[in-house]
Amino acid sequence: MGGGESSVGPLVPSVKSEPTPSDAVAAALPSPPHEEAAAEESELDRDFLCPICMQVIKDAFLTACGHSFCYMCIATHLQNKRDCPCCAHYLTPKHIFPNFLLNKLLKKTSARQIARHGTPFEQLRQALREIQNDLQYIKEDINSVERHRMDLYRAKERYTVKLRMLMNDPSATNACPSLIDRRSCGTISGLPSVQDQCQMNPGNSQSRKADVNTLVSSHTNQRKDAHGGSNSQHVTQSGLALARKKRVLAQFNDLQECYLQKRRHGARQSYKPEARDVNAMNREGYHAGLEDFQSVLSTFTRYSRLRVIAEVRHGDLFHSANIVSSIEFDRDDELFATAGVSRRIKVFEFASVVNESADVQCPVVEMSTRSKLSCLSWNKYTKNHIASSDYEGIVTVWDVTTRQSVMEYEEHEKRAWSVDFSRTEPSMLVSGSDDCKVKIWCIKQEASVLNIDMKANICSVKYNPGSSIHVAVGSADHNIHYYDLRNVSQPLHVFSGHRKAVSYVKFLSNNELASASTDSTLRLWDVKENLPLRTFRGHSNEKNFVGLTVNSEYIACGSETNEVFVYQKAISKPAAWHRFASSDSEEAEDDAGSYFISAVCWKSDSPTMLTANSRGTIKVLVLAA
């Protein structure tokens, strides 16, 4: 979302906090006595006491009537009676459930109390307990990996013996059907025709032995070819393996923290009732946490750079301002649209941009607007519908086929920064503006159907991809507000952590939300559990809209250094980056300081991405090893 007649785009709105008279009075007053703080904590502690044992609740369970107890306390009580100790409501063991939220609060409170008031011994004991748990996880996983390695080794030995029998013992050819391993119920990879050959050649044993030797020799050669039989291929594979090891070592601390987080989460999940009846290990014998980390490690080491596969100049002979504010793929990833300060929506055919070498790519559709454009959103159901927001606060729905507007909404009083179609209810869209209002629209109605008044400028809005009633709002007040549209009197959650305005919000999944801010960070949140997950640093963003795009595994954004950065969602440092460089050597030196990345967009869940900068250059990038 860049804008302006030069490469300096519009600045992300910000809110400056000014001291109020009440703040001054509060600052002049002495801080509350320690006795009052202690009384408040004591009152809080009483709320966490089990009504049966009168101790802080351990392993909290919730009854159907709404009371919480220690699991052992309520379980013991229900062995003798069939009522709730608090309200005498009828109760059986089937009517009690784990209270995950209370358990989480108790753990946080306990850790906070130990940190504040605990003796050095208690703090050390808490730290040692956490280390002991982590070491136990590591020990279990090392044993699992070792068992899997030994299983693979035994399988290899078993198949080797069978191959030797086929090659050296003529009578062994009668045992060709035994090549099917009863334990794994599979065949030897690369030798599917041995059994068929034995059956098709009922001649003398010498002939059968020659056939088997030929097949085994062929299989060996195929394996050599497949695994880099030539020196050059071997060197290439070795180089890739070495590069992957270097990437792992460079990010070892982040990977270690990711492993421990996945493992702890997997251990907690295994205690949930719905997970107790499910086998916690996969077919290799790995625990769920280790399997998740294996997936992260595989994804992280797969790519190390971004490669340019196509480039388009977005320049306009009649407009010197070329900043691309928004770039978006359509429903089927066949077309992509761009919009910016040139007051034009241009639609390109992706295949022709990538496959046809042309100095200038002509758009297949072009639509003119009255004002500079800030954001685009394709309808994921109606392929030819696209929505735009502009600097005059107008939200427009366009028909790309007819090049005409379908609906125009002019209720916003100031510049509208963001617009988004709902995926689950394609007739609905949401917009946010500098007038501090979020508006919900229906393309079947001429006026907004819902209005949310906020206290700060709205920089970004996004529907949850799995819900038509949940909307995330990025605000200049440094927070992300997550609303349930059935009750907009207050947000469902407020995610705090950014130090400056939140310029973008995007969903990776129904539960994962990414945000970008002019504090030069990206953050990942769990909207279901209301938790911060990770903070990403590496790019530079202090004033401009530099773009944000996500898929199921990766988060990408621009930078004010004219670079594109890609983060793997489980690792806080960049996995790959690419600097836009001018083909003109005289201008190349000024690129980093004069231009910035202004828009980015993944092509669904592929490693391909569209990127654009404030100079009007569009590049198609792909992740590469």
N, C-alpha and C positions, 0 to 999 in steps of 0.2 A: 504494500500500500504506500508507495511513494507518491509525491506530487510536487508541483511547483514548476516554474519555467526554466529552472536550471537543475543541475544534478543534486542540488540540496532540496530534498523532498520536504513534505510537511512534517512537522515535529509531532511525536506522539503526545497526546494531551497529558498534562500532569496536574496534580493537586498539591498546592503548597499549604501546609498546616501553619496557621497563625495562632499565637497564644491568645487565649480568651481571658477576661477578667477572673473567671473562676479558676483558671489554671494558675494565674498569678497569686491568687489567695491561697490556693492549695500548696503552691511552692513555698509560700511564706510560713505555713503552718508546720509545726514539728511533726516528724514521722510518728505513726502510731506506736504505742509502747509494745514491748515484746510480750507483755501479758495478754494484750488483746489478740495478737497473732496466735499465741499459744492456745487461747480460748477458742478461736476459730478452728484451729486444727483439731482440737479436742472434740468440738462439735462434729466436724467432718468424720473423725474416727468413729464416733458413735453410730453414724449412719452406715458404717461398714461392718458393724458387729453382727454376728450370727445370733438370732433371737433364742437359740437353744443353748449354745455353749458360751455366749457373750464374749467371744474372742473375734478378732478380725477374720472375716470369712475366708476359708480356703476351698478352692475348687467350687466356685459358686454355682448353685443350681436354682432355677426359678420354678415356682409352682404355677399351676394353672390359675390360681387366684391372685398371682402377682407378688408373692413374697419370696425372698432369697435366703438360702441357708447354705452352710457347708454341706457338701455332698454326703459325707459320712454321717453328719448329724441327722439330716432329714431321712437318709436311707435307714438308719438305725431306728428312728422314731416310727417310720412306716412299717417296720417289722412287727410292731406291737399294736399300733393304732392306724386308723384310716381317716385321719382328719389333719387339717393344717394347724400347727401349734399357735399360729397368730390369730386366725379368724374362725377356726373350727370347721372350715369348708371341707366337704368330702374330698378325700385325696388318696390316690394309690400311686405306686412306683411308676405307672404309665403316664402320670400327670405331671412329672417333673422333667425339666429340660436344662441343658447347660446354659448358663448366663454368660455368654462370651464377652459382652460389653462390660459387665461388672468385673469379670476376671481381668480384662485389659486395664480397666481403671485401677483396680487393686494393685496390679503389678507396677503401673506407673507411679501410683501413690507411695508404694513401698520403696521403690527405687529412689523417689524424690526425698522421702523422709530419711532414708539412710544417707543420701548425699548431704542433706542439710544438718541432721542431728545425730546421725550414727557415729559411733566411735570409730577410730581408725581400724580397730579389729573387725567391726561389723562391715565396714566398707570393703576391707580386704576379703572377708568371707564371701560377700556377695560377688565380688570380682572372680574369686577362685571358683565359685559355684558355676558361673557362666563359662569360665575357661574349661572346667571339668566337663560340662555338657558338650561344648564344642569339640573337645578332644575325643569324647565318646562317639560323636557323629563321624569324625575323621577316621577313627579306628574301624567303625562299622563299614564305612565306604571303602576303605583300603581292603578290608576282607572281602567285600562284595566284588571289587574289581579283580582281586587276586583269584577268587573262585571262578569268575567268568573267564579270566585268562587261562586258567588250568583246564576249564571245559573246552575252550578252543584248541588248546594244545593236544588234549586227548582225542578230540575229533580229528585233528590233523593226522595224528599217529594212526588212528583207526583207518582212515582213508588211504594212508600211505601203505599200510600192510596189505590192504585189499588190492591196491594197484600192483604191488610186488607179486602177489599171488597170481594175478592175471598175466603178468609178464613172464614169470619163471615156471609156473606149474600149468602144463597143458590141461590137466583135469579141472583146474580152477575156473576155466572158462564156462563150465557148466553152472558155476555159482554166480553168473552175471546178475541174476535178479537180486542177489544180496547187496548189490551196490546201493539199493535203497535203504538208507539208514532207518532202522526201526525206531530209534529214539527220537530222531528229528523229523521223521516222515518226509524226508526230502532227498533229492538226487545230488550226485556230485556235480558241482557247477562246471560247465564246459564239457561234460561227458554224457550227454543225454542219449547218444546213439550207440554206446557200447553194447547194451543189451540187445538192441535191434540188430546190430551186426552179428552178434553171436547166433541169433535165431535165423538170420538170413544166410549164413554160411555153414551148413551142416557137414562140410568136408572134413579132411583129416585134421588131427590136432595141430600139426605143424602150420597148416594154413590158418587155423584159428589164432594160433599164437602170433603169427605175423600180423594178422589184422589188429589184434590188441596192441602190439608194439607200435604199429603205425598210428593208431588212434591216440595212444598215450604220448607218442612223440609229437604228434600234431597239437595235442592239448598243451604240452609243455611249451612249444613254440608260440602258441597263441597267448599263453600266460606271459611269456617274455615280451611279446609285442605289446600286450595290454599294460604291462608294468614298466614300460620304458626299456626295451631291449637294447636300443642304441645308446651310445654314450651321451649324445646330446639330450635325449629324453630323460636319461637318468640324472644329468646335471640339472635340468629344469625342475624335475621333481624334488631333488635335494635342495635347490635354491628356494623353492616354495616352502618346503618344510622348515628350512632355516629362517625364512622371513616370518613364518607363523610363530616360531619359537621366540623370535625377537619381539614380536608384538605382544605375546603373552608375558614375557619378562618385563616389558615396558609398562604394562598395565597390571602387574601382578597384584598390587595392593587392592585395586578395584575389583579384580577377579576374585581375590580371596574374600573380600567383604561380600561380594555377590554370592559366592558359594555358601558362606555361613548364613546369609539371609535366606537363601532358598532352602537350605537344610533345616533351619529353625522353623521356617514356615511349614515345610513338609511334615516336621515332627508335630507341630501344633494341629495341622489338619488331620493327622492320623488319630487324634483323640476325639474328633467330632463324631457324634452318633452315626451320621450318614456315611462316614468313612470307615467305621469299625468293621463292617461286614465285607469291605472291599479289600482285596489283597493289596498291601501297601507297596509291593515291589513289582517291577516290570519283568519281562521274560529273561533279562540278563541278571536278575537278582538285585537290581539297583533300587534304592529307596526313591520315593517321588522327588524329594529335594535334589538328590544327585542327578536324577534323570533330567530335571529342569535345568540344572547347571550344565549338564552335558549339551543340551540344546543351545544354551547361551554361548558356550565356548565354541561350538561348531559354527554358529552364526557370526560370532565376533571375528574368528580367524579366517572366515571365508573371503572377506574383501579387505583391501588395504588402500585403495585409491579410487578416484573418480576419473573416468575416461570420456572425452568428448566424442560423440558420434554424429552430431549435426549442429549447425549454427544458423540462426536466422537474424537478419537485421530488421528491427521493428521500426526503423526510421520512416519519417513522413516528409515529403518534399515541402509541404505547406505548414508544417509544425516543427519548430526547433525543439520543443519539449518532448522527450521520448520515454520518460519514466514509465515502466510497466508496473502498475499498482497491483494487479491480480492476474494470475494465470491458472486455468482450471481445465481438467479433462472432462469430457462428457460421460454419459452413463456407460458407454461401451468402450471407452478409451480410444475411439476412432478419430474424434475431433478434439481440438483444444482451443480455448478462447483466451484472448488477452484483452486487457483494458487498462487505461491509465489517464495521464493528463492530456493526451491528444484528443480526448472527447470522442473516441471511437472504440467500438467493440469489434475485434477482428477474430474470425474463426478460421483455423488452419486444419488441413487434413494431416494427421500425424504421420501416416505411412509415406506420403509424398515428401514431407520435410526430411524424414530419415533416409529414404531411398533415392531421392532425386537430387543430384548435385547441381544446384543453381545458386547464383550469387544473390538473387533476390527471390524470395518465396512470396507468391501472391496469395492472399487469403481467399478462401472459397466463399466467405460471407463477410460483409462489412456493414456496420450500422453506426450512424452518427447520433450523438447525444448533445444536449444543451450545455452540459456541465462536465467538469472533470470527474472521472470515475474512481471510486475507491476500492470496490470489491465486486466479485462475480460469484455466482453459485448456480451450477447446472441442476436441473431437476433430475433425480435419479430414476424417475418412473416415465415421465413424458420426455423423450429424448430431445425434442426440438425446443424445449422451454429453458430459458436461462434468465436469472434475476441479476439486477445490478443495483448498486447504491452509489450516490454521487455527492458532490460537495455542496449542493443546494438542499440536501436532505430528502431527495426524491428516491423512492424505491420503485423500480420498474421491472415488470416481467415481460420478456421478449419472446417472440416466435422466430426462431432462426430461419425457418423455411420461408416465411413471408417477409422477413426483415422488418416486422412491425411490432409495436408494443401491444401486449395483451391487456395489461393493467398498469396504471400509474397511481402511486400513493404519495400524497404530499403533506402528510400530517406532521412529519418531523420539522422542527423549527430551525435546526442547525444542520451542519454537515453530518451525513450518515456514513459511518466508517465501515459497517459490516452488515452482510445479509447472508442468510442460509436457509435452504430448503430442508424440510423434514424428510428423512428417508422412509419412515414408516407411514407418514400421512402426507403424500406428495402435494396435496393442495394447500398445505400450510407452510408459511415461511416466517422467519424472525429477523428483525433488524435492530441495530443499536446506533445511537447518535450522540453528538456533542451536546444535545439538549437534555442529557441525563435520562433518557427514556428508552426502554426496550418495548418494541411493539410486535405483536403477533398478528399476522395477516392471513387471510384465506383468499385464494385467487378467484373464488366464486362470489366474493363480497367486495364492495367498493370502499369500505372503511375498515379500520383495524378492529379485531375481535377481542383484543386484550392489551392492556397497557401496564407496564411496570415502571413506576417512578423511583429513580435512584438519586443518590446525593452527589455523584461524580460523573464525569464524561464516560461514555461507553465506547470502548475501543474495539471490542470483538464479541460476537455472539455465535453460539453453535448448539444445534440440536444433538442430543444423545442419539447415536445411530440406531439404538435398539428401542427407542421410546419417543412418542410424540408429545409427551407431557413433561419431559425434563430438558432444561436448557441451561448451558453454562454461559456466564457473562464475564468477560475480562474488562476491568474498570481502571480508571485513572487513580482510584484510591488505593492501588497496589494489591488489590484482592481479586479473587475469582469467586463470584456468587453463583451458586448452583440452585436453580429454582425448580420446584414442582408447580406446573402451571395451574394445578387445581387449587392451589392456595399461595398466592403471590404476596401476601401481607408481609412475609419474611422469607428469606432464602432457606432452603433445606440444609445447606452447608455453606460456610464461608471459608475458603482456603487462603490462609495467610502465610507469607514467607518472602514474597518479592519485596524489594526495597523501593521499587519505582513502578510506574504504570504498567499494567498488563496489556500488551499490544495484541496478543493472539491467544486463542484457546482452540484446541483440536483434540478429537477423541481417537485413541488408538483402538479401543474396543468399547463395549458397553460400560466397563468399569474403570478404564484407564483414560485419564485426561492429561494432555500436555499443555503447558502454558509458556509463553515467551514474554519477556519484559525488557525494558530499557535499562535494567540493572546488569545487562550482559549475561543473563542466565536463562536457562530453560528449566522447568520443573515438571515432574511427573507426579500425578495424584491418583489415589484410589477413591473414586466417588462413592463406591458402595460402603467402604469401611471408614470413609472420611479421614484418610491418612495421607501424609506426604510420603512419597516413595523414593525420589531421587532428585538431585540437582545436577545440571549439566553445565560445564564451563569450558570455554575454549575460544568462542567467537567474541566479537566486539559489537555491542549495540547499546548506545547511550541516548539516541534521540530519534532515529528514523524507524519507519516500518520496514523490516528487512525480510519478512516472509517466514512462514512456518508450515511444514507439511509432515504428515505422519503416515505410517502403515503399521502393520501388526508387530513389526520388529524394530523398525528404525524411525528416528526423528531427524529431520533435516531443517536447517534454517540458513538465512543469509547472515552476512556480517558487513559492518561499515568499512572493512578493509578490502571490499570487493571480492570476497571469498564465500564459497558455499561450504558448510560444515555438516557432516553426517554423524549422528550418535547412535550406537546400539543402545536400546532402551534400558539395558541392565548395567551399562558402564557409563560413568560420569564424564569421561574424556572422549574427544572426537575419535571416531574409527577411521574417517577419511575426510579429505577436504580438497577443494579445487579453487584456484585463483583465476578470475577472469583476467585475461591479458589481451591487450589490443594487438592486432596484426601490424599496426603501424608502430615501428620501434620508437619514434619520437614521442608518441602518446603513451606508450606502455609504462614509462617511468611515472607518469602522473595518474595512472589508473587507480592505484591503491588509495591515494589521497582524495581524488576528485569524485569517484563513483562508489556506489554501494550496491549490494544485492537487494532487490526490491520485491521479488516474488519467487516462490518455489512450489513445486507440486509433484508428488509421486504419481507414477502410472500404476494405480491399484497396489497390489502386493509384489510387484516386480522390482528389480534393482534399477529400473529406469526412472529418470526424473527430469522434469522441465524446470529451467531456471532462467531468471531474467534480472537485468541490473538497471540502474538509473540512467544508463547511456542508451537503453533501448535494445541491447543485445540479448538475444534468447539463445540458450544452449540446451541441447539434449545431452544429459550426462548418464552414464551407466556405471554402477559399482563393478570394480574389477579386482582380481587377486593381486 
